[in-house]
């Protein structure tokens, strides 16, 4: 990792912690992943050779930078969806500062509107860090746009276990998926789609 990107990540970590602990309104909180989750995502992108990545829930772009850094290293790119105009603005500025903007497509829209329009089997890896109450609603679209052999990762599987229970149950019951919950950061739910 180059020093500029490392410094930006550290800056965003500090900003997120300070902003979120200051009693900021929920729609202005960054709710970023933890650093160890970022490192975990980075390894998964490279291990899976995931050249086509979808992120749902950009916030200020902290997690996107981890994904895009690894995508760049293997010749891939990230599409990230964020509903909040405020957060999308922060993310866009951070992408340009990072030098990774050329590897990121930022879509400012409601994921529920965007997901059904995406091409079938378009993504190797999907990272969910958004409105957990919508994951089950989005699942048919997510399932369709994930390539065979592809990986879904959902944050907060342990920290918000009650909110994630229905989604985890639905995906785990799907015979096309092999799943696991990994105790990294706030807990990561992993689901791999059968290769054929």
Secondary structure, 3 states (H helix, E strand, C coil): CCHHHHHHHHHHHHHHHHHHHCCCCHHHCCCCCCHHHHHHHHHHHHHCCCCEEEEECCCCCHHHHHHHHHHHHCCCEEEEEECCHHHHHHHHHHHHHHCCHHHEEEEECCHHHHHHHCCCCCEEEEEECCCHHHHHHHHHHHHHHEEEEEEEEECCCCCCHHHHHHHHHHHHHCCCEEEEEECCCCCEEEEEECCC
